[in-house]
């Protein structure tokens, strides 16, 4: 069995993810220059944006809602207003 070797770049990226505020990490991955906000980072197989928080992938649309509005109320479905593609 082969172990996973972390490169210095990988280690630095993880360190920054742990020390950089979520809002800063999130908004640097959003292109808001047009009518639609475009997620420019990691996406799921279905094309949904995602960002890692404490090692777990969380939907970018959910994080955007919580950063802009607050906690998502139980039963509220957060979805995109416009599909791309």
Secondary structure, DSSP 8 states (H G I E B T S, - for coil): -------HHHHHHHHHHHHS-HHHHHHTTEE-SSSS-EE-S-B-TTS-BEEEETTEEEEHHHHHHHHHT-S--TT-----SS---
